[in-house]
Amino acid sequence: MQYDKNHALLSSSIKGLPEPIRGKVRDVYDLGDTLLFVATDRLSAFDVIMPNGIPDKGYVLTQLSLFWFRHFSDIPNHLVTADVREYPAVLQPYAEDLKGRSMIVKKLKMIPVECIARGYLVGSGWAEYKKQGTVCSMPLRAGYKQAEKLDEPLFTPSVKAELGEHDENISIAELEKRHGKALSDALGDLTLRLYTGAETYGASKGILIADTKFEFGYDADGTIVLGDEVLTPDSSRFWPVSDYCTGANPPSLDKQFVRDWLDSIHFNHEPPAPVIPDDIVEKTRRRYLDALRILAG
């Protein structure tokens, strides 16, 4: 296991297993019938992986995902177990490193679409709306302010890019063209069902969920299953109700804090990324932990 000077886990390695597939955050090991997901403390912003990590970030991502899997227990998901005591023998020497930040999941045939739900007008959606009155080519009424709640949440799919590349927004028509209307409708329904349920729950805890993304795949029976991470600070914008306002980006409990810092130093959104200063690391860590504490207790 490789940790940085702040004891953030940057990468994992498990003797007796092939090297994992390394994503932006997760190291994924093939266990035969299942996969081991290890959530490292790596952080990506603007699709660029930072050279240092955020301590405890992988723990927060895993624990929040587990919370939401339980919360939405009526929707099939890929979780097998997150109890390291139930892991195979080859993983037991690494139990302390894996505890709290890993899970064993079913293998899925992933649907190559990021299913984004937007409930508030912010980020790239706000930038597009200012220019042409649309979000992902969908026309909206005039008069919205930055960070204002949308009249109805939107399903805005995107195509997942290769590591280091930027994801590409696509229209519903393009999604139907690529994957058929039935799957497009199913993904849209699931995405908005999950988002509206989470947004209602979050608001009851004092957190506005501005937007988020989901990923789905087919299990061995052909059922559409919720996979990857769910409603975490990496995949969502979390705004404390107490700080919410329109006309600007509200303070958030997610990696927007790092994005804002990167923009303040005029980072060009291309590798290599700068080292995140210790004070920004610690403030980001606190935001992640606050999101877990408030939402999951």
Secondary structure, DSSP 4 states (H G I P E B T S, - for coil): -EE-TT--EEE---TTSPPPEE-SSEEEEE-SSEEEEEE-S--EETTEE-SS--TTHHHHHHHHHHHHHHHTTTS-B-EEE--GGGS-GGGGGGHHHHTTTEEEEE--EE-S-EEEEEEE--HHHHHHHHHHSEETTEE--TTPPTTPEEEEEEEEEEEPPPTTSPPEE--HHHHHHHH-HHHHHHHHHHHHHHHHHHHHHHHHTTEEEEEEEEEEEE-TTS-EEEES--S-TTTEEEEEGGG--SSS----SSTHHHHHHHHHTT--SSSSPPPPPHHHHHHHHHHHHHHHHHHH-
